[in-house]
Amino acid sequence: MDSPKSCYNKVRRAIMISKRRTYTREFKVETVNLITGSDQSVNEVGKYLESHPATLYKWIRQYSENPVEAFPGKGRQAPHDEEISRLRRENQRLKMERDILKKAMAIFSNAPRCFLVLCSNTKPNFPSWSCVMC
């Protein structure tokens, strides 16, 4: 037979396993407008929507800081963060290219140099090429 404490833990685990709710950008904007444009408190709206007031305060803060870029969505970044990510990727690519060129320069600087020289000392009408090592 289970003890009361173990039953409590099972119920608690079942509650904690529940999925996290996701909200669309439009829903968040309408909720913020409802809170700021009416005389209802954040707690009242939170109870009605079954959302924690801290979540609603966070939405209000994000929307008041930058209404256009607020709530970018799942997997999307704000334009500023997106630009930083793009520049980091470009920086990494340029560093790889630089390292490849350094290695190629080291390889070719150690290789023996061979120059083709036009020699005219053979026959006057038929010049020939010869390889000269320096």
C-alpha positions as CSV (number, residue, x, y, z in Angstrom):
1,M,0.0,0.0,0.0
2,D,1.3,3.4,-0.9
3,S,2.0,6.0,1.8
4,P,0.3,9.4,1.5
5,K,3.6,11.0,0.7
6,S,4.3,8.6,-2.2
7,C,0.8,9.3,-3.6
8,Y,1.5,13.1,-3.4
9,N,4.8,12.6,-5.3
10,K,3.0,10.7,-8.1
11,V,0.4,13.4,-8.5
12,R,3.0,16.1,-8.4
13,R,5.1,14.3,-11.1
14,A,1.9,13.9,-13.3
15,I,1.3,17.6,-13.0
16,M,4.9,18.6,-13.8
17,I,4.9,16.4,-16.9
18,S,2.1,18.4,-18.5
19,K,3.1,20.1,-21.7
20,R,4.1,23.7,-21.8
21,R,1.6,26.0,-23.5
22,T,2.6,28.0,-26.4
23,Y,0.9,31.2,-27.5
24,T,0.9,33.0,-30.9
25,R,2.2,36.5,-31.3
26,E,-1.3,37.8,-32.0
27,F,-2.6,36.3,-28.8
28,K,0.2,37.9,-26.8
29,V,-0.3,41.3,-28.4
30,E,-4.1,41.1,-27.8
31,T,-3.5,40.2,-24.2
32,V,-1.1,43.1,-23.6
33,N,-3.6,45.5,-25.3
34,L,-6.4,44.1,-23.1
35,I,-4.3,44.6,-19.9
36,T,-3.1,48.1,-20.8
37,G,-6.3,49.3,-22.5
38,S,-8.8,48.3,-19.8
39,D,-9.2,48.7,-16.1
40,Q,-8.7,45.0,-15.5
41,S,-5.7,44.0,-13.4
42,V,-3.0,41.6,-14.5
43,N,-4.2,39.1,-11.9
44,E,-7.7,39.2,-13.2
45,V,-6.6,38.7,-16.8
46,G,-4.2,36.0,-15.7
47,K,-7.0,34.1,-13.9
48,Y,-9.3,34.4,-16.9
49,L,-6.6,33.2,-19.3
50,E,-5.2,30.6,-16.8
51,S,-1.7,32.2,-17.2
52,H,0.6,33.2,-14.4
53,P,0.8,37.0,-13.8
54,A,4.6,36.9,-14.1
55,T,4.2,35.7,-17.7
56,L,1.8,38.5,-18.5
57,Y,4.2,41.1,-16.9
58,K,7.0,39.7,-19.1
59,W,4.8,40.1,-22.2
60,I,4.0,43.7,-21.2
61,R,7.7,44.5,-20.7
62,Q,8.7,42.9,-24.0
63,Y,6.0,44.7,-25.9
64,S,6.6,48.0,-24.3
65,E,10.4,47.8,-25.1
66,N,9.9,47.2,-28.8
67,P,6.4,46.6,-30.2
68,V,7.5,45.7,-33.7
69,E,10.1,43.1,-32.8
70,A,8.4,41.7,-29.7
71,F,7.5,38.0,-29.6
72,P,9.6,36.9,-32.6
73,G,8.3,33.3,-32.4
74,K,9.7,29.8,-32.0
75,G,13.0,29.4,-33.7
76,R,13.2,33.0,-34.9
77,Q,15.5,35.6,-33.6
78,A,15.1,39.4,-33.3
79,P,16.8,41.1,-36.2
80,H,19.6,42.4,-34.1
81,D,20.4,38.9,-32.8
82,E,20.0,37.5,-36.3
83,E,22.6,40.0,-37.6
84,I,25.0,39.0,-34.8
85,S,24.6,35.3,-35.7
86,R,25.2,36.0,-39.4
87,L,28.3,38.0,-38.7
88,R,29.7,35.2,-36.4
89,R,29.2,32.6,-39.1
90,E,30.9,34.9,-41.7
91,N,33.8,35.5,-39.3
92,Q,34.2,31.8,-38.8
93,R,34.2,31.2,-42.6
94,L,36.7,33.9,-43.2
95,K,39.0,32.5,-40.5
96,M,38.9,29.0,-42.2
97,E,39.7,30.6,-45.5
98,R,42.6,32.5,-44.0
99,D,44.0,29.3,-42.4
100,I,43.7,27.4,-45.7
101,L,45.6,30.2,-47.5
102,K,48.3,30.2,-44.8
103,K,48.8,26.4,-45.3
104,A,48.9,26.7,-49.1
105,M,51.4,29.5,-48.8
106,A,53.6,27.4,-46.6
107,I,53.4,24.5,-49.0
108,F,54.3,26.5,-52.1
109,S,57.0,28.5,-50.4
110,N,58.9,25.3,-49.6
111,A,58.5,23.7,-53.0
112,P,61.5,23.9,-55.5
113,R,61.0,26.6,-58.0
114,C,61.2,25.8,-61.7
115,F,61.2,28.5,-64.3
116,L,60.8,28.0,-68.0
117,V,63.4,30.0,-69.9
118,L,63.4,30.6,-73.7
119,C,66.8,29.7,-75.0
120,S,67.8,31.0,-78.4
121,N,71.2,29.3,-78.5
122,T,70.0,26.2,-80.4
123,K,68.9,27.1,-83.9
124,P,68.2,30.6,-84.9
125,N,64.6,29.9,-86.2
126,F,63.6,27.3,-83.6
127,P,63.9,28.6,-80.0
128,S,63.6,26.0,-77.3
129,W,62.3,26.0,-73.8
130,S,64.4,24.7,-70.9
131,C,63.8,24.3,-67.2
132,V,66.0,26.2,-64.9
133,M,66.0,25.5,-61.1
134,C,66.7,28.4,-58.8
